[in-house]
Amino acid sequence: MVGARGGHRPPTSGQLALFAPEARLAVYYGHQRTDQPVATFQGHEEISRALAAPDDGRHLYHFLGQTTIDLDGDTASAETLCIAHQLSETDAGRRLRTTNNRYADSFRLVADTWLLTSRDIFLAWAEDRTLGDDATAPPAAG
């Protein structure tokens, strides 16, 4: 699906359909749960705002890695590793922020469909850097 800027972005409604109506999404800094998440979103309305793609020129790319799933009847839990890249234009030039994340998910089977009931996102570490002028150049023929 092509977004308004010509990039390939899944619509928020498609992502939101993966969540149960009462689901919770929480974001933590570090490898484990802390006393308080830095952000929590409860239910479709709040999660929809959290999932909305930015319309400020940033480009987001998520690469999902290994996943471990534990099934228990009509419930399941999963852990997925993710590397997220956010490219943005700033007054100082093009910036790249890369975060290494872990998703801890809980699911429930509803009418033959697995829905997320909770997702904890752990932002393990991040790197920010300015890209050089050659970052937009096509690769050399080789």
DSSP file (Angstrom, degrees, kcal/mol; ACC not computed):
  #  RESIDUE AA STRUCTURE BP1 BP2  ACC     N-H-->O    O-->H-N    N-H-->O    O-->H-N    TCO  KAPPA ALPHA  PHI   PSI    X-CA   Y-CA   Z-CA
    1    1 A M              0   0    0      0, 0.0     8,-0.7     0, 0.0     2,-0.5   0.000 360.0 360.0 360.0 136.3    0.0    0.0    0.0
    2    2 A V  B     -A    8   0A   0      6,-0.2     6,-0.2     2,-0.0     5,-0.1  -0.833 360.0-143.4-101.4 130.3    1.4    3.4   -0.9
    3    3 A G    >   -     0   0    0      4,-3.8     3,-1.8    -2,-0.5    -1,-0.0  -0.186  35.2 -89.1 -82.6 178.6    1.1    6.3    1.5
    4    4 A A  T 3  S+     0   0    0      1,-0.3    -1,-0.1     2,-0.1    -2,-0.0   0.781 127.3  50.6 -61.5 -29.8    0.4    9.9    0.8
    5    5 A R  T 3  S-     0   0    0      2,-0.1    -1,-0.3     1,-0.0     3,-0.1   0.383 121.5-104.6 -90.3   4.3    4.1   10.7    0.5
    6    6 A G  S <  S+     0   0    0     -3,-1.8    -2,-0.1     1,-0.3     2,-0.1   0.345  84.1 121.8  90.6  -8.0    4.7    7.8   -1.9
    7    7 A G  S    S-     0   0    0     -5,-0.1    -4,-3.8     1,-0.1     2,-0.9  -0.387  73.3-103.2 -83.0 166.1    6.3    5.6    0.7
    8    8 A H  B     +A    2   0A   0     -6,-0.2    -6,-0.2    -2,-0.1    -1,-0.1  -0.812  55.0 155.8 -94.0 108.0    5.1    2.2    1.7
    9    9 A R        -     0   0    0     -2,-0.9     3,-0.1    -8,-0.7    -3,-0.1  -0.997  41.7-125.2-132.9 129.2    3.3    2.6    5.0
   10   10 A P        -     0   0    0      0, 0.0    43,-0.1     0, 0.0     2,-0.0  -0.515  39.0-106.7 -69.0 141.6    0.6    0.3    6.4
   11   11 A P    >>  -     0   0    0      0, 0.0     4,-1.7     0, 0.0     3,-0.6  -0.365  21.6-120.6 -67.3 149.2   -2.5    2.3    7.3
   12   12 A T  H 3> S+     0   0    0      1,-0.2     4,-3.2     2,-0.2     5,-0.2   0.876 112.8  59.7 -56.6 -39.0   -3.1    2.8   11.0
   13   13 A S  H 3> S+     0   0    0      1,-0.2     4,-1.4     2,-0.2    -1,-0.2   0.864 103.7  51.1 -61.4 -35.1   -6.5    1.0   10.7
   14   14 A G  H <4 S+     0   0    0     -3,-0.6     4,-0.3     2,-0.2    -1,-0.2   0.900 114.0  43.1 -67.8 -40.2   -4.7   -2.1    9.4
   15   15 A Q  H >< S+     0   0    0     -4,-1.7     3,-1.7     1,-0.2     4,-0.3   0.898 111.0  55.6 -69.1 -40.6   -2.3   -2.1   12.3
   16   16 A L  H >< S+     0   0    0     -4,-3.2     3,-1.9     1,-0.3    -1,-0.2   0.812  94.3  68.2 -63.7 -30.0   -5.1   -1.3   14.8
   17   17 A A  T 3< S+     0   0    0     -4,-1.4    -1,-0.3     1,-0.3    -2,-0.2   0.673  90.2  64.8 -64.6 -15.3   -7.0   -4.4   13.6
   18   18 A L  T <  S+     0   0    0     -3,-1.7    98,-3.5    -4,-0.3     2,-0.4   0.646  93.3  76.5 -78.8 -15.0   -4.3   -6.5   15.2
   19   19 A F  E <  S-b  116   0B   0     -3,-1.9    98,-0.2    -4,-0.3    88,-0.1  -0.780  84.2-119.8-102.3 138.7   -5.2   -5.2   18.7
   20   20 A A  E >   -     0   0B   0     96,-3.2     3,-2.1    -2,-0.4    23,-0.1  -0.411  37.5-107.7 -63.7 151.1   -8.2   -6.2   20.8
   21   21 A P  E 3  S+     0   0B   0      0, 0.0    23,-1.3     0, 0.0    24,-0.2   0.811 120.3  41.6 -55.0 -32.2  -10.5   -3.2   21.6
   22   22 A E  E 3  S+     0   0B   0     21,-0.2    21,-0.1    22,-0.1    95,-0.1   0.292  89.3 138.4 -97.5   9.6   -9.3   -3.1   25.2
   23   23 A A  E <   -     0   0B   0     -3,-2.1    20,-3.5    93,-0.2     2,-0.4   0.003  43.2-139.7 -59.1 160.3   -5.6   -3.8   24.5
   24   24 A R  E     -bC 118  42B   0     93,-1.5    95,-2.1    18,-0.2     2,-0.4  -0.971  11.1-167.3-123.8 138.4   -2.8   -2.0   26.2
   25   25 A L  E     +bC 119  41B   0     16,-2.9    16,-3.1    -2,-0.4     2,-0.4  -0.996  13.4 179.3-124.0 124.1    0.5   -0.7   24.6
   26   26 A A  E     -bC 120  40B   0     93,-2.7    95,-3.1    -2,-0.4     2,-0.4  -0.967  15.4-151.6-130.2 144.6    3.3    0.3   26.9
   27   27 A V  E     -bC 121  39B   0     12,-2.7    11,-2.4    -2,-0.4    12,-1.2  -0.958  15.4-178.0-118.9 131.0    6.8    1.7   26.2
   28   28 A Y  E     -b  122   0B   0     93,-3.3    95,-3.0    -2,-0.4     2,-0.5  -0.917  23.9-130.9-124.2 150.2    9.8    1.2   28.5
   29   29 A Y  E    S+b  123   0B   0     -2,-0.3     3,-0.2    93,-0.2    95,-0.2  -0.888  74.8  23.0 -96.6 133.0   13.4    2.3   28.4
   30   30 A G  S    S-     0   0    0     93,-2.5    -2,-0.1    -2,-0.5    95,-0.1  -0.514 101.6 -65.3 107.3-176.6   15.9   -0.5   29.0
   31   31 A H  S    S+     0   0    0     -2,-0.2     2,-0.3    93,-0.2    -1,-0.1   0.687 109.7  35.3 -86.0 -20.4   15.8   -4.3   28.8
   32   32 A Q  S    S-     0   0    0     -3,-0.2     2,-0.1    92,-0.1    -3,-0.1  -0.790  95.6 -76.9-130.9 169.3   13.2   -5.0   31.5
   33   33 A R        -     0   0    0     -2,-0.3     2,-0.2    -5,-0.1    -2,-0.1  -0.427  46.3-162.6 -63.8 139.5   10.1   -3.6   33.0
   34   34 A T        -     0   0    0     -2,-0.1    -1,-0.0    -4,-0.1    -4,-0.0  -0.535  40.2 -85.7-110.1-176.8   10.7   -0.7   35.3
   35   35 A D  S    S+     0   0    0     -2,-0.2    -2,-0.0     1,-0.2    -1,-0.0   0.910 113.3  17.9 -58.8 -41.4    8.3    0.7   37.8
   36   36 A Q  S    S-     0   0    0     -3,-0.0    -1,-0.2     0, 0.0     2,-0.1  -0.994  76.7-127.6-135.0 134.5    6.6    2.9   35.3
   37   37 A P        -     0   0    0      0, 0.0    -9,-0.3     0, 0.0     3,-0.1  -0.404  22.7-126.6 -69.7 157.8    6.5    2.9   31.5
   38   38 A V  S    S+     0   0    0    -11,-2.4     2,-0.3     1,-0.3   -10,-0.2   0.723  94.3  11.1 -77.3 -20.7    7.5    6.1   29.7
   39   39 A A  E     -C   27   0B   0    -12,-1.2   -12,-2.7     2,-0.0     2,-0.4  -0.969  64.9-171.0-155.3 141.9    4.2    5.9   27.8
   40   40 A T  E     -C   26   0B   0     -2,-0.3     2,-0.4   -14,-0.2   -14,-0.2  -1.000   2.0-169.5-135.6 137.3    1.0    3.8   28.0
   41   41 A F  E     -C   25   0B   0    -16,-3.1   -16,-2.9    -2,-0.4     2,-0.5  -0.996   6.6-165.4-128.6 128.4   -1.9    3.7   25.6
   42   42 A Q  E  >  -C   24   0B   0     -2,-0.4     4,-0.7   -18,-0.2   -18,-0.2  -0.959  50.1  -3.6-121.2 126.6   -5.1    1.9   26.5
   43   43 A G  H  > S-     0   0    0    -20,-3.5     4,-2.6    -2,-0.5     5,-0.3   0.083  93.2 -65.0  82.7 165.7   -7.8    0.9   24.0
   44   44 A H  H  > S+     0   0    0    -23,-1.3     4,-2.6     1,-0.2     5,-0.2   0.854 126.7  55.3 -58.7 -41.2   -8.2    1.4   20.3
   45   45 A E  H  > S+     0   0    0      2,-0.2     4,-1.4     1,-0.2    -1,-0.2   0.949 114.8  37.7 -62.0 -49.3   -8.5    5.2   20.4
   46   46 A E  H  X S+     0   0    0     -4,-0.7     4,-1.8     1,-0.2    -2,-0.2   0.907 117.2  50.8 -69.7 -41.3   -5.3    5.8   22.3
   47   47 A I  H  X S+     0   0    0     -4,-2.6     4,-2.1     1,-0.2    -1,-0.2   0.880 105.0  58.4 -64.6 -36.6   -3.4    3.0   20.4
   48   48 A S  H  X S+     0   0    0     -4,-2.6     4,-1.0    -5,-0.3    -1,-0.2   0.907 106.4  47.9 -58.2 -42.5   -4.5    4.5   17.1
   49   49 A R  H  < S+     0   0    0     -4,-1.4     3,-0.2     1,-0.2    -1,-0.2   0.876 111.0  51.4 -66.2 -36.8   -2.8    7.8   18.0
   50   50 A A  H  < S+     0   0    0     -4,-1.8    -2,-0.2     1,-0.2    -1,-0.2   0.844 112.8  45.4 -68.6 -32.8    0.4    6.0   19.0
   51   51 A L  H  < S+     0   0    0     -4,-2.1    -1,-0.2    -5,-0.1    -2,-0.2   0.629  82.3 121.1 -85.3 -14.5    0.5    4.0   15.7
   52   52 A A     <  -     0   0    0     -4,-1.0     3,-0.1    -3,-0.2    -3,-0.0  -0.255  68.7-119.1 -57.6 129.7   -0.2    7.0   13.5
   53   53 A A        -     0   0    0    -43,-0.1    -1,-0.1     1,-0.1    -2,-0.1  -0.468  33.7-106.4 -67.9 137.0    2.6    7.5   11.0
   54   54 A P        -     0   0    0      0, 0.0     3,-0.2     0, 0.0    -1,-0.1  -0.360  21.7-156.9 -65.1 144.7    4.2   10.9   11.4
   55   55 A D        +     0   0    0      1,-0.2    -2,-0.0     2,-0.1    -3,-0.0  -0.281  68.9  95.0-114.7  45.2    3.4   13.4    8.7
   56   56 A D  S    S-     0   0    0      2,-0.1    -1,-0.2     0, 0.0     3,-0.1   0.066 108.7 -86.0-124.9  23.3    6.5   15.5    9.2
   57   57 A G  S    S+     0   0    0      1,-0.3     2,-0.2    -3,-0.2    -2,-0.1   0.391  84.8 135.1  90.1  -4.7    8.9   14.1    6.6
   58   58 A R        -     0   0    0     30,-0.1     2,-0.4    28,-0.0    -1,-0.3  -0.498  43.0-149.5 -76.3 149.1   10.3   11.3    8.8
   59   59 A H  E     -D   87   0B   0     28,-2.5    28,-2.7    -2,-0.2     2,-0.4  -0.983  10.0-159.2-119.8 130.5   10.6    7.9    7.3
   60   60 A L  E     +D   86   0B   0     -2,-0.4     2,-0.4    26,-0.2    26,-0.2  -0.916  11.3 178.8-115.8 134.9   10.2    4.8    9.5
   61   61 A Y  E     -D   85   0B   0     24,-2.5    24,-3.3    -2,-0.4     2,-0.5  -0.996   6.5-167.6-135.0 128.2   11.5    1.3    8.8
   62   62 A H  E     -D   84   0B   0     -2,-0.4     2,-0.6    22,-0.2    22,-0.2  -0.969   3.9-164.9-119.8 128.8   11.1   -1.6   11.1
   63   63 A F  E     -D   83   0B   0     20,-2.8    20,-2.3    -2,-0.5     2,-0.4  -0.954  12.8-151.7-111.9 116.5   13.0   -4.9   10.7
   64   64 A L  E     -D   82   0B   0     -2,-0.6    18,-0.2    18,-0.2     3,-0.1  -0.728  18.1-179.0 -91.5 135.1   11.6   -7.7   12.8
   65   65 A G  E     -     0   0B   0     16,-3.7    -1,-0.1    -2,-0.4    17,-0.0   0.091  44.1  -6.3-108.2-141.9   14.0  -10.5   13.9
   66   66 A Q  E     -     0   0B   0     14,-0.1    15,-1.9     1,-0.0     2,-0.4  -0.201  59.7-163.6 -61.2 143.6   13.7  -13.6   15.9
   67   67 A T  E     -D   80   0B   0     13,-0.2     2,-0.5    -3,-0.1    13,-0.2  -0.991   9.5-163.0-130.3 136.7   10.4  -14.4   17.5
   68   68 A T  E     -D   79   0B   0     11,-2.3    11,-2.1    -2,-0.4     2,-0.4  -0.986  13.1-168.4-117.8 128.7    9.6  -16.9   20.2
   69   69 A I  E     -D   78   0B   0     -2,-0.5     2,-0.5     9,-0.2     9,-0.2  -0.959  10.1-165.7-122.3 134.7    5.9  -17.9   20.7
   70   70 A D  E     -D   77   0B   0      7,-3.0     7,-2.2    -2,-0.4     2,-0.3  -0.980  12.6-158.2-118.5 118.4    4.3  -19.9   23.6
   71   71 A L  E     +D   76   0B   0     -2,-0.5     5,-0.2     5,-0.2     2,-0.2  -0.757  16.9 173.1 -97.0 141.6    0.8  -21.2   22.9
   72   72 A D  E >   -D   75   0B   0      3,-2.9     3,-1.3    -2,-0.3     2,-0.4  -0.647  61.7 -72.8-146.1  83.8   -1.6  -22.1   25.8
   73   73 A G  T 3  S-     0   0    0      1,-0.2    -1,-0.2    -2,-0.2     0, 0.0  -0.505 116.0  -7.8  67.1-119.4   -5.0  -22.9   24.4
   74   74 A D  T 3  S+     0   0    0     -2,-0.4    35,-2.9    -3,-0.1     2,-0.3   0.164 129.1  68.5 -99.6  19.0   -6.7  -19.7   23.3
   75   75 A T  E <   +DE  72 108B   0     -3,-1.3    -3,-2.9    33,-0.2     2,-0.3  -0.929  58.2 176.3-128.9 159.3   -4.0  -17.5   24.7
   76   76 A A  E     -DE  71 107B   0     31,-1.6    31,-3.0    -2,-0.3     2,-0.3  -0.986  16.7-150.7-154.2 159.0   -0.3  -17.0   23.6
   77   77 A S  E     -DE  70 106B   0     -7,-2.2    -7,-3.0    -2,-0.3     2,-0.3  -0.968  16.8-175.6-131.0 152.3    2.7  -14.9   24.4
   78   78 A A  E     -DE  69 105B   0     27,-2.1    27,-2.9    -2,-0.3     2,-0.4  -0.991  17.1-155.0-146.3 151.9    5.5  -13.9   22.1
   79   79 A E  E     -DE  68 104B   0    -11,-2.1   -11,-2.3    -2,-0.3     2,-0.4  -0.999  19.1-179.7-127.7 128.1    8.8  -12.1   22.2
   80   80 A T  E     -DE  67 103B   0     23,-2.1    23,-3.2    -2,-0.4     2,-0.3  -0.989  19.9-140.0-130.9 135.7   10.1  -10.4   19.0
   81   81 A L  E     - E   0 102B   0    -15,-1.9   -16,-3.7    -2,-0.4     2,-0.3  -0.728  26.0-175.8 -91.8 145.6   13.4   -8.5   18.5
   82   82 A C  E     -DE  64 101B   0     19,-2.4    19,-3.3    -2,-0.3     2,-0.5  -1.000  23.3-157.8-145.2 139.9   13.2   -5.4   16.3
   83   83 A I  E     -DE  63 100B   0    -20,-2.3   -20,-2.8    -2,-0.3     2,-0.4  -0.991  21.2-165.2-115.1 123.0   15.5   -2.8   14.8
   84   84 A A  E     -DE  62  99B   0     15,-2.6    15,-2.5    -2,-0.5     2,-0.4  -0.906   5.0-162.7-113.0 135.9   13.8    0.4   13.9
   85   85 A H  E     -DE  61  98B   0    -24,-3.3   -24,-2.5    -2,-0.4     2,-0.5  -0.961   3.3-170.8-117.8 132.8   15.2    3.2   11.7
   86   86 A Q  E     -DE  60  97B   0     11,-2.6    11,-2.3    -2,-0.4     2,-0.5  -0.965   4.9-168.0-125.0 113.7   13.9    6.7   11.7
   87   87 A L  E     +DE  59  96B   0    -28,-2.7   -28,-2.5    -2,-0.5     2,-0.3  -0.871  15.3 169.3-102.2 129.8   15.3    9.0    9.0
   88   88 A S  E     - E   0  95B   0      7,-2.4     7,-3.0    -2,-0.5     2,-0.5  -0.965  33.5-125.2-140.4 156.6   14.5   12.7    9.2
   89   89 A E  E     + E   0  94B   0     -2,-0.3     2,-0.3     5,-0.2     5,-0.2  -0.883  36.9 170.9 -99.3 128.8   15.5   16.0    7.7
   90   90 A T  E >   - E   0  93B   0      3,-1.8     3,-1.5    -2,-0.5    -2,-0.0  -0.799  51.1 -99.1-128.9 173.0   16.7   18.6   10.1
   91   91 A D  T 3  S+     0   0    0      1,-0.3     3,-0.1    -2,-0.3    -1,-0.0   0.798 126.1  53.2 -61.1 -27.7   18.4   22.0    9.9
   92   92 A A  T 3  S-     0   0    0      1,-0.3    -1,-0.3     0, 0.0     2,-0.2   0.481 124.1 -96.5 -86.1  -3.4   21.7   20.2   10.6
   93   93 A G  E <   -E   90   0B   0     -3,-1.5    -3,-1.8    37,-0.1    -1,-0.3  -0.746  69.5 -16.8 120.0-169.4   21.1   17.7    7.7
   94   94 A R  E     -E   89   0B   0     37,-0.4    37,-3.0    -2,-0.2     2,-0.4  -0.566  63.0-162.0 -75.8 131.7   19.7   14.2    7.4
   95   95 A R  E     -EF  88 130B   0     -7,-3.0    -7,-2.4    -2,-0.3     2,-0.5  -0.902   7.8-159.4-117.0 143.3   19.6   12.4   10.8
   96   96 A L  E     -EF  87 129B   0     33,-3.0    33,-2.0    -2,-0.4     2,-0.5  -0.987   4.9-171.5-123.2 123.7   19.3    8.7   11.4
   97   97 A R  E     -EF  86 128B   0    -11,-2.3   -11,-2.6    -2,-0.5     2,-0.5  -0.970   6.3-171.3-112.5 124.3   18.0    7.3   14.7
   98   98 A T  E     -EF  85 127B   0     29,-2.8    29,-2.3    -2,-0.5     2,-0.4  -0.969   2.1-172.2-117.4 126.9   18.3    3.6   15.1
   99   99 A T  E     -EF  84 126B   0    -15,-2.5   -15,-2.6    -2,-0.5     2,-0.6  -0.934  16.9-145.8-119.4 144.0   16.7    1.8   18.1
  100  100 A N  E     +EF  83 125B   0     25,-2.7    24,-1.9    -2,-0.4    25,-1.1  -0.944  32.7 178.0-108.0 119.0   17.0   -1.8   19.2
  101  101 A N  E     -EF  82 123B   0    -19,-3.3   -19,-2.4    -2,-0.6     2,-0.4  -0.761  27.2-151.0-125.0 160.8   13.7   -3.0   20.7
  102  102 A R  E     -EF  81 122B   0     20,-1.5    20,-2.7    -2,-0.3     2,-0.5  -0.996  13.4-152.2-131.6 129.0   12.1   -6.0   22.1
  103  103 A Y  E     -EF  80 121B   0    -23,-3.2   -23,-2.1    -2,-0.4     2,-0.6  -0.883   5.4-167.4 -99.6 127.6    8.3   -6.6   21.9
  104  104 A A  E     -EF  79 120B   0     16,-2.6    16,-2.5    -2,-0.5     2,-0.3  -0.954  22.3-175.5-112.1 108.8    6.7   -8.7   24.7
  105  105 A D  E     -EF  78 119B   0    -27,-2.9   -27,-2.1    -2,-0.6     2,-0.4  -0.774  22.5-160.4-113.2 148.5    3.2   -9.5   23.4
  106  106 A S  E     -EF  77 118B   0     12,-2.4    11,-3.1    -2,-0.3    12,-1.4  -0.987  18.1-169.0-122.5 139.0    0.1  -11.3   24.8
  107  107 A F  E     -EF  76 116B   0    -31,-3.0   -31,-1.6    -2,-0.4     2,-0.3  -0.862  12.7-161.4-126.8 157.9   -2.6  -12.6   22.4
  108  108 A R  E     -EF  75 115B   0      7,-2.1     7,-2.5    -2,-0.3     2,-0.6  -0.996  24.2-124.8-137.3 137.2   -6.1  -14.0   22.7
  109  109 A L  E     + F   0 114B   0    -35,-2.9     2,-0.4    -2,-0.3     5,-0.2  -0.730  33.3 176.7 -83.2 120.4   -7.9  -16.1   20.1
  110  110 A V  E >   - F   0 113B   0      3,-3.2     3,-1.2    -2,-0.6    -2,-0.0  -0.971  67.6 -24.6-129.5 114.4  -11.2  -14.4   19.2
  111  111 A A  T 3  S-     0   0    0     -2,-0.4    -1,-0.1     1,-0.3     3,-0.1   0.919 127.4 -47.3  49.9  52.8  -13.5  -15.9   16.5
  112  112 A D  T 3  S+     0   0    0      1,-0.2     2,-0.4    -3,-0.0    -1,-0.3   0.638 120.6 106.8  65.8  17.7  -10.5  -17.7   14.8
  113  113 A T  E <   - F   0 110B   0     -3,-1.2    -3,-3.2    -5,-0.0     2,-0.5  -0.994  66.1-135.6-128.8 130.3   -8.4  -14.5   14.9
  114  114 A W  E     - F   0 109B   0     -2,-0.4     2,-0.4    -5,-0.2    -5,-0.2  -0.737  28.4-171.9 -82.9 123.8   -5.4  -13.9   17.2
  115  115 A L  E     - F   0 108B   0     -7,-2.5    -7,-2.1    -2,-0.5     2,-0.4  -0.923  26.3-114.9-118.0 142.2   -5.6  -10.4   18.7
  116  116 A L  E     +bF  19 107B   0    -98,-3.5   -96,-3.2    -2,-0.4    -9,-0.3  -0.593  28.1 178.3 -70.3 128.6   -3.0   -8.5   20.7
  117  117 A T  E    S+     0   0B   0    -11,-3.1   -93,-1.5     1,-0.4     2,-0.3   0.656  71.9   3.9-101.9 -24.7   -4.2   -7.9   24.2
  118  118 A S  E     -bF  24 106B   0    -12,-1.4   -12,-2.4   -95,-0.2    -1,-0.4  -0.973  56.7-169.8-156.7 147.9   -1.0   -6.2   25.4
  119  119 A R  E     -bF  25 105B   0    -95,-2.1   -93,-2.7    -2,-0.3     2,-0.5  -0.967   4.7-166.9-138.2 121.9    2.3   -5.2   23.9
  120  120 A D  E     -bF  26 104B   0    -16,-2.5   -16,-2.6    -2,-0.4     2,-0.6  -0.946  10.3-158.8-104.8 125.1    5.3   -4.0   26.0
  121  121 A I  E     -bF  27 103B   0    -95,-3.1   -93,-3.3    -2,-0.5     2,-0.7  -0.921   1.7-161.6-106.4 122.9    8.0   -2.3   23.9
  122  122 A F  E     -bF  28 102B   0    -20,-2.7   -20,-1.5    -2,-0.6     2,-1.2  -0.916   7.6-153.4-107.0 112.4   11.4   -2.2   25.5
  123  123 A L  E     +bF  29 101B   0    -95,-3.0   -93,-2.5    -2,-0.7   -22,-0.2  -0.718  18.0 179.9 -84.4  95.9   13.7    0.3   23.9
  124  124 A A  E     -     0   0B   0    -24,-1.9     2,-0.3    -2,-1.2    -1,-0.2   0.929  57.9 -25.4 -70.5 -48.1   17.0   -1.3   24.7
  125  125 A W  E     - F   0 100B   0    -25,-1.1   -25,-2.7    -3,-0.2     2,-0.3  -0.982  57.2-153.0-161.2 163.6   19.4    1.2   23.2
  126  126 A A  E     - F   0  99B   0     -2,-0.3     2,-0.4   -27,-0.2   -27,-0.2  -0.955   3.4-156.0-140.9 156.1   19.5    3.8   20.5
  127  127 A E  E     - F   0  98B   0    -29,-2.3   -29,-2.8    -2,-0.3     2,-0.4  -0.999   8.4-167.8-134.1 132.5   22.0    5.5   18.2
  128  128 A D  E     + F   0  97B   0     -2,-0.4     2,-0.3   -31,-0.2   -31,-0.2  -0.970  18.2 158.1-118.6 134.7   21.6    9.0   16.6
  129  129 A R  E     - F   0  96B   0    -33,-2.0   -33,-3.0    -2,-0.4     2,-0.4  -0.997  39.7-116.6-153.6 155.9   23.8   10.2   13.9
  130  130 A T  E     - F   0  95B   0     -2,-0.3     2,-0.3   -35,-0.2   -35,-0.2  -0.767  34.5-131.6 -89.3 136.0   24.0   12.7   11.0
  131  131 A L        -     0   0    0    -37,-3.0   -37,-0.4    -2,-0.4    -1,-0.0  -0.653  20.2-117.8 -88.5 144.5   24.3   11.2    7.6
  132  132 A G    >   -     0   0    0     -2,-0.3     3,-1.8     1,-0.1     4,-0.2  -0.193  32.9 -97.5 -72.0 170.2   26.9   12.4    5.2
  133  133 A D  G >  S+     0   0    0      1,-0.3     3,-0.8     2,-0.1     4,-0.1   0.757 121.5  61.5 -61.4 -25.4   26.1   14.0    1.8
  134  134 A D  G >  S+     0   0    0      1,-0.2     3,-1.1     2,-0.1    -1,-0.3   0.438  74.7  95.7 -83.4   2.9   26.6   10.7    0.0
  135  135 A A  G <  S+     0   0    0     -3,-1.8    -1,-0.2     1,-0.3    -2,-0.1   0.731  88.3  44.1 -66.9 -21.0   23.8    9.0    2.0
  136  136 A T  G <  S+     0   0    0     -3,-0.8    -1,-0.3    -4,-0.2    -2,-0.1   0.477  89.0 110.5-100.6  -2.9   21.3    9.7   -0.8
  137  137 A A  S <  S-     0   0    0     -3,-1.1     3,-0.1    -4,-0.1    -3,-0.0  -0.443  75.0-112.0 -72.3 142.5   23.6    8.7   -3.7
  138  138 A P        -     0   0    0      0, 0.0    -1,-0.1     0, 0.0     3,-0.1  -0.375  45.6 -87.9 -68.6 155.4   22.8    5.5   -5.5
  139  139 A P        -     0   0    0      0, 0.0     2,-0.1     0, 0.0     3,-0.1  -0.281  50.0 -98.0 -62.9 149.5   25.2    2.6   -5.0
  140  140 A A        -     0   0    0      1,-0.1     2,-0.1    -3,-0.1    -3,-0.0  -0.408  40.6-106.2 -67.5 142.5   28.2    2.4   -7.3
  141  141 A A              0   0    0      1,-0.1    -1,-0.1    -2,-0.1     0, 0.0  -0.434 360.0 360.0 -66.3 140.5   27.8    0.1  -10.3
  142  142 A G              0   0    0     -2,-0.1    -1,-0.1    -3,-0.1    -2,-0.1   0.564 360.0 360.0-144.6 360.0   29.9   -2.9   -9.7
